[in-house]
Amino acid sequence: MQPNDTRTLEKATFGAGCFWGVEALFRGMDGVVDTAVGYMGGTLANPTYKDVCTNRTGHAEVVEITFDPARVSYETLLRVFWENHNPTTHNRQGSDFGTQYRSAVFFHSRAQQTAAQASRNSRQVHYARPIVTEITSASTFYRAEEYHQRYLEKRGFTSCRV
């Protein structure tokens, strides 16, 4: 975007397991302006990665996505979210387990809440087990330590499966 660009950007925040791979997935999408990994949905102010990994803070590892809704819709981001993790496993993605790995949509507006609930309901037909994804209002986003930002990109990987 140019300095005088008047487009309105929006935020989307998703938890879908290890935030490194989730960030890489969304970072490459057309219309995504920026991504940051961090923590949301817990009880401890200013948590560190070490704090979150104790499984006692209640935070999820999340990706905060800044996007241009004129170029990519929130519904498209939701589709990518659903298609790239297992929303039927409680507090687990693959071999990672704990509350920080839960499936979560943290909405930033009533429209996002409505879209997330509708997409969850329509996706359920694709799964034999119930979707357990948490859909809740976004709370404070705590940016993860700098070494976590663009982690896979910095190491020349495209996914967590190496």
VODREN-351404 format. One record per residue: residue in three letters; x, y, z of N, C-alpha, C in turn. Coordinates in Angstrom, 3 decimals. Layout:
VODREN-351404
type->ALA	n.x->X	n.y->Y	n.z->Z	ca.x->X	ca.y->Y	ca.z->Z	c.x->X	c.y->Y	c.z->Z;
...
This chain:
VODREN-351404
type->MET	n.x->0.840	n.y->-1.186	n.z->0.000	ca.x->0.000	ca.y->0.000	ca.z->0.000	c.x->0.878	c.y->1.240	c.z->0.000;
type->GLN	n.x->0.416	n.y->2.261	n.z->-0.642	ca.x->1.110	ca.y->3.531	ca.z->-0.685	c.x->0.739	c.y->4.349	c.z->0.548;
type->PRO	n.x->1.590	n.y->5.316	n.z->0.955	ca.x->1.327	ca.y->6.117	ca.z->2.155	c.x->-0.016	c.y->6.819	c.z->2.168;
type->ASN	n.x->-0.530	n.y->7.256	n.z->1.010	ca.x->-1.806	ca.y->7.974	ca.z->0.961	c.x->-2.984	c.y->7.082	c.z->0.622;
type->ASP	n.x->-2.775	n.y->5.791	n.z->0.646	ca.x->-3.834	ca.y->4.835	ca.z->0.326	c.x->-4.901	c.y->4.894	c.z->1.416;
type->THR	n.x->-6.167	n.y->5.010	n.z->1.019	ca.x->-7.240	ca.y->5.167	ca.z->1.997	c.x->-8.025	c.y->3.889	c.z->2.245;
type->ARG	n.x->-7.555	n.y->2.759	n.z->1.698	ca.x->-8.264	ca.y->1.507	ca.z->1.941	c.x->-8.288	c.y->1.189	c.z->3.438;
type->THR	n.x->-9.361	n.y->0.576	n.z->3.860	ca.x->-9.486	ca.y->0.168	ca.z->5.244	c.x->-9.028	c.y->-1.271	c.z->5.378;
type->LEU	n.x->-8.072	n.y->-1.479	n.z->6.252	ca.x->-7.580	ca.y->-2.831	ca.z->6.508	c.x->-8.332	c.y->-3.411	c.z->7.692;
type->GLU	n.x->-8.409	n.y->-4.736	n.z->7.729	ca.x->-9.061	ca.y->-5.428	ca.z->8.839	c.x->-8.098	c.y->-6.438	c.z->9.436;
type->LYS	n.x->-8.454	n.y->-6.927	n.z->10.615	ca.x->-7.693	ca.y->-7.964	ca.z->11.307	c.x->-8.518	c.y->-9.241	c.z->11.351;
type->ALA	n.x->-7.829	n.y->-10.360	n.z->11.291	ca.x->-8.419	ca.y->-11.675	ca.z->11.532	c.x->-7.433	c.y->-12.401	c.z->12.432;
type->THR	n.x->-7.937	n.y->-13.163	n.z->13.390	ca.x->-7.049	ca.y->-13.883	ca.z->14.300	c.x->-7.512	c.y->-15.324	c.z->14.420;
type->PHE	n.x->-6.580	n.y->-16.239	n.z->14.111	ca.x->-6.885	ca.y->-17.668	ca.z->14.118	c.x->-5.846	c.y->-18.439	c.z->14.927;
type->GLY	n.x->-6.348	n.y->-19.460	n.z->15.619	ca.x->-5.484	ca.y->-20.449	ca.z->16.258	c.x->-5.750	c.y->-21.785	c.z->15.600;
type->ALA	n.x->-4.692	n.y->-22.417	n.z->15.087	ca.x->-4.876	ca.y->-23.692	ca.z->14.375	c.x->-3.665	c.y->-24.592	c.z->14.592;
type->GLY	n.x->-3.148	n.y->-24.592	n.z->15.805	ca.x->-1.959	ca.y->-25.383	ca.z->16.096	c.x->-0.735	c.y->-24.507	c.z->16.143;
type->CYS	n.x->0.415	n.y->-25.086	n.z->15.868	ca.x->1.689	ca.y->-24.370	ca.z->15.908	c.x->1.625	c.y->-23.130	c.z->15.020;
type->PHE	n.x->1.858	n.y->-21.978	n.z->15.608	ca.x->1.662	ca.y->-20.744	ca.z->14.853	c.x->2.664	c.y->-20.523	c.z->13.725;
type->TRP	n.x->3.786	n.y->-21.208	n.z->13.723	ca.x->4.765	ca.y->-21.028	ca.z->12.643	c.x->4.175	c.y->-21.409	c.z->11.289;
type->GLY	n.x->3.567	n.y->-22.588	n.z->11.223	ca.x->2.995	ca.y->-23.052	ca.z->9.959	c.x->1.764	c.y->-22.275	c.z->9.559;
type->VAL	n.x->0.957	n.y->-21.893	n.z->10.537	ca.x->-0.260	ca.y->-21.138	ca.z->10.247	c.x->0.114	c.y->-19.773	c.z->9.671;
type->GLU	n.x->1.132	n.y->-19.150	n.z->10.255	ca.x->1.576	ca.y->-17.859	ca.z->9.733	c.x->2.050	c.y->-17.992	c.z->8.284;
type->ALA	n.x->2.865	n.y->-18.992	n.z->8.002	ca.x->3.392	ca.y->-19.190	ca.z->6.642	c.x->2.262	c.y->-19.405	c.z->5.648;
type->LEU	n.x->1.234	n.y->-20.125	n.z->6.055	ca.x->0.085	ca.y->-20.393	ca.z->5.194	c.x->-0.606	c.y->-19.095	c.z->4.764;
type->PHE	n.x->-0.893	n.y->-18.226	n.z->5.728	ca.x->-1.621	ca.y->-16.995	ca.z->5.425	c.x->-0.720	c.y->-15.916	c.z->4.832;
type->ARG	n.x->0.540	n.y->-15.896	n.z->5.202	ca.x->1.456	ca.y->-14.856	ca.z->4.763	c.x->1.536	c.y->-14.759	c.z->3.242;
type->GLY	n.x->1.444	n.y->-15.876	n.z->2.561	ca.x->1.589	ca.y->-15.875	ca.z->1.114	c.x->0.322	c.y->-15.557	c.z->0.343;
type->MET	n.x->-0.772	n.y->-15.310	n.z->1.019	ca.x->-2.039	ca.y->-15.075	ca.z->0.334	c.x->-2.141	c.y->-13.654	c.z->-0.223;
type->ASP	n.x->-2.670	n.y->-13.549	n.z->-1.437	ca.x->-2.950	ca.y->-12.241	ca.z->-2.004	c.x->-3.966	c.y->-11.528	c.z->-1.113;
type->GLY	n.x->-3.717	n.y->-10.280	n.z->-0.807	ca.x->-4.618	ca.y->-9.498	ca.z->0.028	c.x->-4.224	c.y->-9.480	c.z->1.487;
type->VAL	n.x->-3.325	n.y->-10.376	n.z->1.893	ca.x->-2.813	ca.y->-10.346	ca.z->3.263	c.x->-1.650	c.y->-9.357	c.z->3.278;
type->VAL	n.x->-1.797	n.y->-8.334	n.z->4.090	ca.x->-0.819	ca.y->-7.252	ca.z->4.146	c.x->0.291	c.y->-7.565	c.z->5.141;
type->ASP	n.x->-0.066	n.y->-8.216	n.z->6.256	ca.x->0.920	ca.y->-8.526	ca.z->7.289	c.x->0.388	c.y->-9.656	c.z->8.157;
type->THR	n.x->1.313	n.y->-10.343	n.z->8.807	ca.x->0.964	ca.y->-11.357	ca.z->9.799	c.x->1.893	c.y->-11.193	c.z->10.994;
type->ALA	n.x->1.410	n.y->-11.614	n.z->12.137	ca.x->2.233	ca.y->-11.661	ca.z->13.343	c.x->1.760	c.y->-12.845	c.z->14.164;
type->VAL	n.x->2.693	n.y->-13.537	n.z->14.789	ca.x->2.313	ca.y->-14.642	ca.z->15.668	c.x->2.332	c.y->-14.151	c.z->17.105;
type->GLY	n.x->1.455	n.y->-14.759	n.z->17.907	ca.x->1.374	ca.y->-14.355	ca.z->19.301	c.x->0.413	c.y->-15.225	c.z->20.066;
type->TYR	n.x->-0.096	n.y->-14.650	n.z->21.133	ca.x->-0.924	ca.y->-15.386	ca.z->22.084	c.x->-2.201	c.y->-14.595	c.z->22.365;
type->MET	n.x->-3.302	n.y->-15.337	n.z->22.499	ca.x->-4.588	ca.y->-14.695	ca.z->22.796	c.x->-5.464	c.y->-15.685	c.z->23.550;
type->GLY	n.x->-6.382	n.y->-15.132	n.z->24.328	ca.x->-7.402	ca.y->-15.953	ca.z->24.965	c.x->-7.042	c.y->-16.509	c.z->26.324;
type->GLY	n.x->-6.018	n.y->-15.987	n.z->26.958	ca.x->-5.603	ca.y->-16.504	ca.z->28.257	c.x->-5.793	c.y->-15.502	c.z->29.377;
type->THR	n.x->-5.233	n.y->-15.835	n.z->30.519	ca.x->-5.442	ca.y->-15.027	ca.z->31.716	c.x->-4.218	c.y->-14.244	c.z->32.173;
type->LEU	n.x->-3.042	n.y->-14.564	n.z->31.676	ca.x->-1.811	ca.y->-13.909	ca.z->32.113	c.x->-1.477	c.y->-12.745	c.z->31.188;
type->ALA	n.x->-1.225	n.y->-11.570	n.z->31.769	ca.x->-0.814	ca.y->-10.422	ca.z->30.964	c.x->0.637	c.y->-10.604	c.z->30.519;
type->ASN	n.x->0.911	n.y->-10.226	n.z->29.278	ca.x->2.260	ca.y->-10.267	ca.z->28.711	c.x->2.935	c.y->-11.630	c.z->28.828;
type->PRO	n.x->2.263	n.y->-12.692	n.z->28.382	ca.x->2.873	ca.y->-14.022	ca.z->28.503	c.x->4.055	c.y->-14.193	c.z->27.554;
type->THR	n.x->4.970	n.y->-15.033	n.z->27.957	ca.x->6.077	ca.y->-15.430	ca.z->27.087	c.x->5.754	c.y->-16.813	c.z->26.526;
type->TYR	n.x->6.546	n.y->-17.227	n.z->25.550	ca.x->6.383	ca.y->-18.569	ca.z->24.993	c.x->6.524	c.y->-19.610	c.z->26.099;
type->LYS	n.x->7.494	n.y->-19.399	n.z->26.974	ca.x->7.714	ca.y->-20.327	ca.z->28.086	c.x->6.474	c.y->-20.395	c.z->28.983;
type->ASP	n.x->5.863	n.y->-19.245	n.z->29.257	ca.x->4.641	ca.y->-19.216	ca.z->30.074	c.x->3.521	c.y->-20.008	c.z->29.402;
type->VAL	n.x->3.309	n.y->-19.748	n.z->28.122	ca.x->2.212	ca.y->-20.379	ca.z->27.386	c.x->2.400	c.y->-21.890	c.z->27.327;
type->CYS	n.x->3.656	n.y->-22.324	n.z->27.187	ca.x->3.940	ca.y->-23.764	ca.z->27.097	c.x->3.725	c.y->-24.516	c.z->28.405;
type->THR	n.x->3.505	n.y->-23.812	n.z->29.514	ca.x->3.201	ca.y->-24.498	ca.z->30.776	c.x->1.794	c.y->-25.071	c.z->30.765;
type->ASN	n.x->0.967	n.y->-24.605	n.z->29.805	ca.x->-0.423	ca.y->-25.035	ca.z->29.698	c.x->-1.260	c.y->-24.525	c.z->30.871;
type->ARG	n.x->-0.784	n.y->-23.439	n.z->31.503	ca.x->-1.512	ca.y->-22.884	ca.z->32.645	c.x->-2.020	c.y->-21.466	c.z->32.407;
type->THR	n.x->-1.685	n.y->-20.867	n.z->31.270	ca.x->-2.114	ca.y->-19.483	ca.z->31.036	c.x->-3.433	c.y->-19.393	c.z->30.282;
type->GLY	n.x->-3.815	n.y->-20.466	n.z->29.596	ca.x->-5.052	ca.y->-20.469	ca.z->28.820	c.x->-4.940	c.y->-19.817	c.z->27.462;
type->HIS	n.x->-3.751	n.y->-19.366	n.z->27.079	ca.x->-3.580	ca.y->-18.730	ca.z->25.774	c.x->-3.516	c.y->-19.758	c.z->24.654;
type->ALA	n.x->-3.957	n.y->-19.330	n.z->23.488	ca.x->-3.774	ca.y->-20.106	ca.z->22.264	c.x->-2.645	c.y->-19.457	c.z->21.472;
type->GLU	n.x->-1.871	n.y->-20.274	n.z->20.774	ca.x->-0.931	ca.y->-19.743	ca.z->19.789	c.x->-1.774	c.y->-19.294	c.z->18.610;
type->VAL	n.x->-1.642	n.y->-18.027	n.z->18.227	ca.x->-2.483	ca.y->-17.475	ca.z->17.170	c.x->-1.656	c.y->-16.731	c.z->16.128;
type->VAL	n.x->-2.299	n.y->-16.516	n.z->15.000	ca.x->-1.759	ca.y->-15.642	ca.z->13.968	c.x->-2.739	c.y->-14.495	c.z->13.810;
type->GLU	n.x->-2.221	n.y->-13.281	n.z->13.954	ca.x->-3.011	ca.y->-12.085	ca.z->13.700	c.x->-2.709	c.y->-11.651	c.z->12.272;
type->ILE	n.x->-3.743	n.y->-11.609	n.z->11.465	ca.x->-3.623	ca.y->-11.318	ca.z->10.040	c.x->-4.192	c.y->-9.929	c.z->9.776;
type->THR	n.x->-3.414	n.y->-9.093	n.z->9.136	ca.x->-3.912	ca.y->-7.810	ca.z->8.657	c.x->-4.180	c.y->-7.990	c.z->7.168;
type->PHE	n.x->-5.415	n.y->-7.738	n.z->6.760	ca.x->-5.779	ca.y->-8.002	ca.z->5.372	c.x->-6.596	c.y->-6.865	c.z->4.774;
type->ASP	n.x->-6.569	n.y->-6.817	n.z->3.455	ca.x->-7.321	ca.y->-5.837	ca.z->2.683	c.x->-8.592	c.y->-6.529	c.z->2.180;
type->PRO	n.x->-9.750	n.y->-6.208	n.z->2.758	ca.x->-10.983	ca.y->-6.892	ca.z->2.359	c.x->-11.401	c.y->-6.614	c.z->0.919;
type->ALA	n.x->-10.795	n.y->-5.632	n.z->0.273	ca.x->-11.071	ca.y->-5.394	ca.z->-1.148	c.x->-10.334	c.y->-6.418	c.z->-2.009;
type->ARG	n.x->-9.334	n.y->-7.090	n.z->-1.433	ca.x->-8.541	ca.y->-8.062	ca.z->-2.191	c.x->-8.749	c.y->-9.493	c.z->-1.744;
type->VAL	n.x->-9.084	n.y->-9.700	n.z->-0.481	ca.x->-9.365	ca.y->-11.044	ca.z->0.024	c.x->-10.458	c.y->-10.921	c.z->1.086;
type->SER	n.x->-11.456	n.y->-11.757	n.z->0.980	ca.x->-12.573	ca.y->-11.684	ca.z->1.919	c.x->-12.263	c.y->-12.444	c.z->3.204;
type->TYR	n.x->-12.954	n.y->-12.058	n.z->4.245	ca.x->-12.834	ca.y->-12.789	ca.z->5.511	c.x->-13.294	c.y->-14.234	c.z->5.320;
type->GLU	n.x->-14.311	n.y->-14.434	n.z->4.487	ca.x->-14.804	ca.y->-15.784	ca.z->4.211	c.x->-13.726	c.y->-16.645	c.z->3.543;
type->THR	n.x->-12.921	n.y->-16.054	n.z->2.693	ca.x->-11.814	ca.y->-16.797	ca.z->2.077	c.x->-10.783	c.y->-17.178	c.z->3.132;
type->LEU	n.x->-10.476	n.y->-16.262	n.z->4.032	ca.x->-9.542	ca.y->-16.575	ca.z->5.122	c.x->-10.100	c.y->-17.704	c.z->5.981;
type->LEU	n.x->-11.387	n.y->-17.676	n.z->6.250	ca.x->-12.010	ca.y->-18.755	ca.z->7.021	c.x->-11.897	c.y->-20.089	c.z->6.293;
type->ARG	n.x->-12.125	n.y->-20.084	n.z->4.980	ca.x->-12.012	ca.y->-21.329	ca.z->4.213	c.x->-10.603	c.y->-21.913	c.z->4.335;
type->VAL	n.x->-9.603	n.y->-21.081	n.z->4.196	ca.x->-8.214	ca.y->-21.543	ca.z->4.322	c.x->-7.964	c.y->-22.069	c.z->5.728;
type->PHE	n.x->-8.477	n.y->-21.387	n.z->6.741	ca.x->-8.358	ca.y->-21.826	ca.z->8.134	c.x->-8.931	c.y->-23.236	c.z->8.302;
type->TRP	n.x->-10.173	n.y->-23.452	n.z->7.859	ca.x->-10.826	ca.y->-24.750	ca.z->8.038	c.x->-10.110	c.y->-25.861	c.z->7.274;
type->GLU	n.x->-9.637	n.y->-25.542	n.z->6.087	ca.x->-9.046	ca.y->-26.569	ca.z->5.229	c.x->-7.629	c.y->-26.979	c.z->5.621;
type->ASN	n.x->-7.018	n.y->-26.282	n.z->6.555	ca.x->-5.610	ca.y->-26.536	ca.z->6.837	c.x->-5.308	c.y->-26.933	c.z->8.274;
type->HIS	n.x->-6.297	n.y->-27.414	n.z->8.978	ca.x->-6.067	ca.y->-28.008	ca.z->10.298	c.x->-7.265	c.y->-28.899	c.z->10.630;
type->ASN	n.x->-7.153	n.y->-29.627	n.z->11.710	ca.x->-8.242	ca.y->-30.509	ca.z->12.126	c.x->-9.041	c.y->-29.821	c.z->13.235;
type->PRO	n.x->-10.222	n.y->-29.313	n.z->12.917	ca.x->-11.011	ca.y->-28.604	ca.z->13.916	c.x->-11.808	c.y->-29.516	c.z->14.852;
type->THR	n.x->-11.594	n.y->-30.831	n.z->14.738	ca.x->-12.352	ca.y->-31.768	ca.z->15.586	c.x->-11.527	c.y->-32.323	c.z->16.739;
type->THR	n.x->-10.278	n.y->-31.905	n.z->16.860	ca.x->-9.445	ca.y->-32.394	ca.z->17.963	c.x->-9.344	c.y->-31.309	c.z->19.024;
type->HIS	n.x->-9.652	n.y->-31.664	n.z->20.242	ca.x->-9.663	ca.y->-30.709	ca.z->21.348	c.x->-8.240	c.y->-30.500	c.z->21.860;
type->ASN	n.x->-7.772	n.y->-29.248	n.z->21.799	ca.x->-6.449	ca.y->-28.884	ca.z->22.320	c.x->-5.322	c.y->-29.708	c.z->21.710;
type->ARG	n.x->-5.430	n.y->-29.979	n.z->20.413	ca.x->-4.409	ca.y->-30.795	ca.z->19.753	c.x->-4.414	c.y->-30.554	c.z->18.252;
type->GLN	n.x->-3.207	n.y->-30.506	n.z->17.686	ca.x->-3.017	ca.y->-30.529	ca.z->16.243	c.x->-1.820	c.y->-31.424	c.z->15.985;
type->GLY	n.x->-2.054	n.y->-32.533	n.z->15.308	ca.x->-0.971	ca.y->-33.486	ca.z->15.059	c.x->-0.381	c.y->-33.977	c.z->16.370;
type->SER	n.x->0.941	n.y->-33.904	n.z->16.475	ca.x->1.593	ca.y->-34.381	ca.z->17.701	c.x->1.680	c.y->-33.301	c.z->18.777;
type->ASP	n.x->1.251	n.y->-32.077	n.z->18.467	ca.x->1.262	ca.y->-30.986	ca.z->19.451	c.x->-0.039	c.y->-31.021	c.z->20.253;
type->PHE	n.x->0.095	n.y->-30.959	n.z->21.577	ca.x->-1.118	ca.y->-30.937	ca.z->22.393	c.x->-0.962	c.y->-29.963	c.z->23.546;
type->GLY	n.x->-2.091	n.y->-29.464	n.z->23.998	ca.x->-2.172	ca.y->-28.474	ca.z->25.059	c.x->-3.128	c.y->-27.379	c.z->24.632;
type->THR	n.x->-3.588	n.y->-26.588	n.z->25.582	ca.x->-4.570	ca.y->-25.547	ca.z->25.266	c.x->-4.046	c.y->-24.548	c.z->24.243;
type->GLN	n.x->-2.733	n.y->-24.368	n.z->24.174	ca.x->-2.179	ca.y->-23.400	ca.z->23.224	c.x->-2.343	c.y->-23.849	c.z->21.777;
type->TYR	n.x->-2.637	n.y->-25.125	n.z->21.550	ca.x->-2.786	ca.y->-25.651	ca.z->20.188	c.x->-4.243	c.y->-25.827	c.z->19.778;
type->ARG	n.x->-5.160	n.y->-25.248	n.z->20.540	ca.x->-6.580	ca.y->-25.422	ca.z->20.236	c.x->-6.960	c.y->-24.694	c.z->18.943;
type->SER	n.x->-8.041	n.y->-25.163	n.z->18.370	ca.x->-8.617	ca.y->-24.539	ca.z->17.189	c.x->-9.489	c.y->-23.380	c.z->17.662;
type->ALA	n.x->-9.197	n.y->-22.174	n.z->17.136	ca.x->-9.929	ca.y->-21.002	ca.z->17.616	c.x->-10.032	c.y->-19.925	c.z->16.546;
type->VAL	n.x->-11.187	n.y->-19.289	n.z->16.518	ca.x->-11.403	ca.y->-18.081	ca.z->15.729	c.x->-11.702	c.y->-16.981	c.z->16.735;
type->PHE	n.x->-10.890	n.y->-15.944	n.z->16.721	ca.x->-11.112	ca.y->-14.785	ca.z->17.579	c.x->-11.619	c.y->-13.666	c.z->16.674;
type->PHE	n.x->-12.906	n.y->-13.348	n.z->16.787	ca.x->-13.512	ca.y->-12.388	ca.z->15.869	c.x->-13.313	c.y->-10.954	c.z->16.359;
type->HIS	n.x->-13.246	n.y->-10.033	n.z->15.381	ca.x->-13.012	ca.y->-8.618	ca.z->15.654	c.x->-14.234	c.y->-7.752	c.z->15.407;
type->SER	n.x->-15.327	n.y->-8.354	n.z->14.967	ca.x->-16.565	ca.y->-7.608	ca.z->14.715	c.x->-17.726	c.y->-8.585	c.z->14.734;
type->ARG	n.x->-18.913	n.y->-8.035	n.z->14.822	ca.x->-20.126	ca.y->-8.854	ca.z->14.776	c.x->-20.220	c.y->-9.577	c.z->13.427;
type->ALA	n.x->-19.823	n.y->-8.899	n.z->12.343	ca.x->-19.856	ca.y->-9.528	ca.z->11.018	c.x->-18.907	c.y->-10.728	c.z->10.968;
type->GLN	n.x->-17.730	n.y->-10.602	n.z->11.557	ca.x->-16.803	ca.y->-11.742	ca.z->11.596	c.x->-17.374	c.y->-12.870	c.z->12.441;
type->GLN	n.x->-18.012	n.y->-12.544	n.z->13.552	ca.x->-18.623	ca.y->-13.579	ca.z->14.389	c.x->-19.673	c.y->-14.357	c.z->13.602;
type->THR	n.x->-20.542	n.y->-13.641	n.z->12.921	ca.x->-21.597	ca.y->-14.269	ca.z->12.128	c.x->-21.002	c.y->-15.138	c.z->11.028;
type->ALA	n.x->-19.996	n.y->-14.621	n.z->10.329	ca.x->-19.359	ca.y->-15.382	ca.z->9.250	c.x->-18.667	c.y->-16.628	c.z->9.790;
type->ALA	n.x->-17.988	n.y->-16.509	n.z->10.922	ca.x->-17.282	ca.y->-17.654	ca.z->11.510	c.x->-18.267	c.y->-18.741	c.z->11.935;
type->GLN	n.x->-19.360	n.y->-18.351	n.z->12.567	ca.x->-20.358	ca.y->-19.332	ca.z->12.992	c.x->-21.010	c.y->-20.016	c.z->11.789;
type->ALA	n.x->-21.328	n.y->-19.240	n.z->10.766	ca.x->-21.938	ca.y->-19.818	ca.z->9.562	c.x->-20.971	c.y->-20.771	c.z->8.872;
type->SER	n.x->-19.706	n.y->-20.398	n.z->8.805	ca.x->-18.739	ca.y->-21.263	ca.z->8.125	c.x->-18.501	c.y->-22.533	c.z->8.927;
type->ARG	n.x->-18.469	n.y->-22.421	n.z->10.243	ca.x->-18.333	ca.y->-23.630	ca.z->11.082	c.x->-19.508	c.y->-24.569	c.z->10.826;
type->ASN	n.x->-20.695	n.y->-24.027	n.z->10.815	ca.x->-21.884	ca.y->-24.849	ca.z->10.605	c.x->-21.872	c.y->-25.518	c.z->9.235;
type->SER	n.x->-21.450	n.y->-24.794	n.z->8.211	ca.x->-21.428	ca.y->-25.390	ca.z->6.872	c.x->-20.283	c.y->-26.389	c.z->6.709;
type->ARG	n.x->-19.211	n.y->-26.229	n.z->7.443	ca.x->-18.070	ca.y->-27.154	ca.z->7.361	c.x->-18.339	c.y->-28.470	c.z->8.090;
type->GLN	n.x->-19.236	n.y->-28.469	n.z->9.039	ca.x->-19.470	ca.y->-29.659	ca.z->9.862	c.x->-19.787	c.y->-30.887	c.z->9.018;
type->VAL	n.x->-20.422	n.y->-30.717	n.z->7.878	ca.x->-20.775	ca.y->-31.868	ca.z->7.031	c.x->-19.541	c.y->-32.611	c.z->6.523;
type->HIS	n.x->-18.383	n.y->-31.984	n.z->6.581	ca.x->-17.142	ca.y->-32.608	ca.z->6.106	c.x->-16.483	c.y->-33.497	c.z->7.163;
type->TYR	n.x->-17.023	n.y->-33.530	n.z->8.375	ca.x->-16.391	ca.y->-34.255	ca.z->9.472	c.x->-17.380	c.y->-35.191	c.z->10.157;
type->ALA	n.x->-16.907	n.y->-36.382	n.z->10.510	ca.x->-17.736	ca.y->-37.333	ca.z->11.252	c.x->-17.863	c.y->-36.913	c.z->12.717;
type->ARG	n.x->-16.806	n.y->-36.299	n.z->13.237	ca.x->-16.808	ca.y->-35.843	ca.z->14.636	c.x->-17.187	c.y->-34.367	c.z->14.699;
type->PRO	n.x->-17.706	n.y->-33.927	n.z->15.832	ca.x->-18.101	ca.y->-32.515	ca.z->15.948	c.x->-16.892	c.y->-31.578	c.z->15.870;
type->ILE	n.x->-17.093	n.y->-30.438	n.z->15.262	ca.x->-16.081	ca.y->-29.380	ca.z->15.266	c.x->-16.063	c.y->-28.778	c.z->16.668;
type->VAL	n.x->-14.871	n.y->-28.649	n.z->17.236	ca.x->-14.721	ca.y->-28.119	ca.z->18.596	c.x->-14.079	c.y->-26.732	c.z->18.601;
type->THR	n.x->-13.985	n.y->-26.118	n.z->17.458	ca.x->-13.356	ca.y->-24.806	ca.z->17.329	c.x->-14.064	c.y->-23.775	c.z->18.194;
type->GLU	n.x->-13.276	n.y->-23.080	n.z->18.974	ca.x->-13.766	ca.y->-21.981	ca.z->19.807	c.x->-13.961	c.y->-20.760	c.z->18.913;
type->ILE	n.x->-15.111	n.y->-20.139	n.z->19.001	ca.x->-15.361	ca.y->-18.879	ca.z->18.296	c.x->-15.708	c.y->-17.860	c.z->19.364;
type->THR	n.x->-14.791	n.y->-16.915	n.z->19.576	ca.x->-14.947	ca.y->-15.968	ca.z->20.671	c.x->-14.392	c.y->-14.604	c.z->20.287;
type->SER	n.x->-14.821	n.y->-13.609	n.z->21.002	ca.x->-14.373	ca.y->-12.245	ca.z->20.742	c.x->-12.871	c.y->-12.114	c.z->20.961;
type->ALA	n.x->-12.223	n.y->-11.393	n.z->20.067	ca.x->-10.788	ca.y->-11.155	ca.z->20.205	c.x->-10.528	c.y->-10.376	c.z->21.493;
type->SER	n.x->-9.484	n.y->-10.786	n.z->22.175	ca.x->-9.046	ca.y->-10.077	ca.z->23.370	c.x->-7.661	c.y->-9.508	c.z->23.068;
type->THR	n.x->-6.908	n.y->-9.193	n.z->24.078	ca.x->-5.578	ca.y->-8.624	ca.z->23.863	c.x->-4.685	c.y->-9.608	c.z->23.119;
type->PHE	n.x->-4.067	n.y->-9.116	n.z->22.063	ca.x->-3.092	ca.y->-9.900	ca.z->21.306	c.x->-1.716	c.y->-9.579	c.z->21.882;
type->TYR	n.x->-1.045	n.y->-10.619	n.z->22.340	ca.x->0.318	ca.y->-10.471	ca.z->22.846	c.x->1.265	c.y->-11.020	c.z->21.784;
type->ARG	n.x->2.022	n.y->-10.133	n.z->21.173	ca.x->2.955	ca.y->-10.526	ca.z->20.121	c.x->4.022	c.y->-11.440	c.z->20.717;
type->ALA	n.x->4.268	n.y->-12.552	n.z->20.024	ca.x->5.290	ca.y->-13.498	ca.z->20.481	c.x->6.679	c.y->-12.888	c.z->20.290;
type->GLU	n.x->7.635	n.y->-13.494	n.z->20.926	ca.x->9.014	ca.y->-13.062	ca.z->20.848	c.x->9.457	c.y->-12.990	c.z->19.387;
type->GLU	n.x->10.383	n.y->-12.100	n.z->19.108	ca.x->10.786	ca.y->-11.828	ca.z->17.722	c.x->11.289	c.y->-13.070	c.z->16.996;
type->TYR	n.x->11.955	n.y->-13.983	n.z->17.679	ca.x->12.471	ca.y->-15.166	ca.z->16.994	c.x->11.361	c.y->-16.070	c.z->16.462;
type->HIS	n.x->10.127	n.y->-15.891	n.z->16.945	ca.x->8.985	ca.y->-16.660	ca.z->16.430	c.x->8.382	c.y->-16.039	c.z->15.172;
type->GLN	n.x->8.588	n.y->-14.742	n.z->14.956	ca.x->8.000	ca.y->-14.052	ca.z->13.813	c.x->8.663	c.y->-14.547	c.z->12.523;
type->ARG	n.x->7.812	n.y->-14.968	n.z->11.555	ca.x->8.302	ca.y->-15.473	ca.z->10.261	c.x->9.349	c.y->-16.575	c.z->10.457;
type->TYR	n.x->9.124	n.y->-17.385	n.z->11.452	ca.x->10.084	ca.y->-18.422	ca.z->11.851	c.x->10.487	c.y->-19.328	c.z->10.688;
type->LEU	n.x->9.507	n.y->-19.876	n.z->9.995	ca.x->9.823	ca.y->-20.800	ca.z->8.894	c.x->10.501	c.y->-20.070	c.z->7.736;
type->GLU	n.x->10.022	n.y->-18.876	n.z->7.424	ca.x->10.601	ca.y->-18.084	ca.z->6.339	c.x->12.084	c.y->-17.811	c.z->6.613;
type->LYS	n.x->12.414	n.y->-17.462	n.z->7.836	ca.x->13.797	ca.y->-17.155	ca.z->8.207	c.x->14.699	c.y->-18.377	c.z->8.055;
type->ARG	n.x->14.122	n.y->-19.571	n.z->8.130	ca.x->14.892	ca.y->-20.802	ca.z->8.053	c.x->14.788	c.y->-21.508	c.z->6.701;
type->GLY	n.x->14.071	n.y->-20.892	n.z->5.767	ca.x->13.969	ca.y->-21.449	ca.z->4.427	c.x->12.983	c.y->-22.589	c.z->4.300;
type->PHE	n.x->12.043	n.y->-22.717	n.z->5.245	ca.x->11.033	ca.y->-23.759	ca.z->5.194	c.x->9.699	c.y->-23.162	c.z->4.776;
type->THR	n.x->8.827	n.y->-23.992	n.z->4.241	ca.x->7.492	ca.y->-23.537	ca.z->3.859	c.x->6.401	c.y->-24.115	c.z->4.754;
type->SER	n.x->6.735	n.y->-25.125	n.z->5.545	ca.x->5.753	ca.y->-25.697	ca.z->6.462	c.x->6.485	c.y->-26.286	c.z->7.656;
type->CYS	n.x->5.724	n.y->-26.682	n.z->8.671	ca.x->6.307	ca.y->-27.306	ca.z->9.860	c.x->6.710	c.y->-28.738	c.z->9.587;
type->ARG	n.x->6.228	n.y->-29.303	n.z->8.502	ca.x->6.525	ca.y->-30.689	ca.z->8.151	c.x->7.843	c.y->-30.735	c.z->7.370;
type->VAL	n.x->8.934	n.y->-30.872	n.z->8.100	ca.x->10.254	ca.y->-30.890	ca.z->7.448	c.x->10.923	c.y->-32.232	c.z->7.609;
